[in-house]
Amino acid sequence: MKPQGDMESRQTVAALGVFDGVHLGHRRVLAQGVAMGSCNVVTFAEETMPEKQGRSMRYIYHDEQKRRLLTTCGADAVFALPFGELRGMDGETFCREILRDRLETEMVVCGENFRFGRRAACGPEELIRFGKKFGFGVKLINKVVDGENLPVSSRHIRFLLESGQITAANRLLGADYQLLLHVVTGRALGRELGVPTANQHFAPWQIVPHYGVYASFAEINDIWVPAITNIGIRPTVTGGPSEPVAETHLIDWSGELVGTLLPVTLVKFLRPEKRFDTIEDLTLQIRRDINTRKRLLPAEGKLSQD
């Protein structure tokens, strides 16, 4: 429905896309949509879409985190539609039932390579044609390219994250990569060793960054607490394969975090995960990692999740 009151004179805009990661290209689409009127983001509920165009998908951010980022970037509303509702819908039906009838869209904004409709059969030409039929305009946004003139894409950012290139990934995201997950109860081994950790399990369909130790920050009550985060399977402790987990030690901080939704932002890759011969060797390395993290502090600026 159209907004009421003072906003009534603004046109209703739909920003279309998957928006995984809400990277620099997505932010340009959103900025245009917000500038043009009251902006509704129309996207997929990612957990309902395990494949895209025949490829298995693992996403940068889960749906709730994506919604928060889209709202922070100025979206008035986010419609994360179940993939099952759309997968059999042809492009014309999508434009008529979703854009015109449900959202009363007057202007659509999307990337120049946006595909929609059953089997992604429709592109910008069809969108413009359906827009003329159903009464909405279309604004196409050119691809954003990086410093090497390569298109900024979620697929490339996933590659960077999975290969440990966190600095490059953060640059293309436009905001530092962040885990936003509930803290769960662990084995309390870190507490026994004097380095307690906040343990977080990754959401289904979410990518897992390269296994290793990262310089990080944990956000608690709007305060950024310096930390180190180990992502991996804890080979020294488990002795073999296990589900990956993020373990974050907050430096010079104490308190209870189990059950809280903790933002943990990764800023620098320090070293790969490795198996140590003894728990004592592991403890010594953790102390070294903490000292390395402390030496980095003067060079780090304030983080951004805007």
PyMOL commands that set and color helices and strands:
alter all, ss='L'
color gray80, all
select helices_A, chain A and resi 5-7+24-36+46-48+63-72+83-86+91-102+118-120+124-134+154-162+166-173+189-192+235-238+279-299
alter helices_A, ss='H'
color red, helices_A
select strands_A, chain A and resi 12-16+38-44+51-52+55-56+77-81+107-111+137-141+178-184+198-201+212-220+223-232+245-250+261-272
alter strands_A, ss='S'
color yellow, strands_A
deselect
rebuild
show_as cartoon
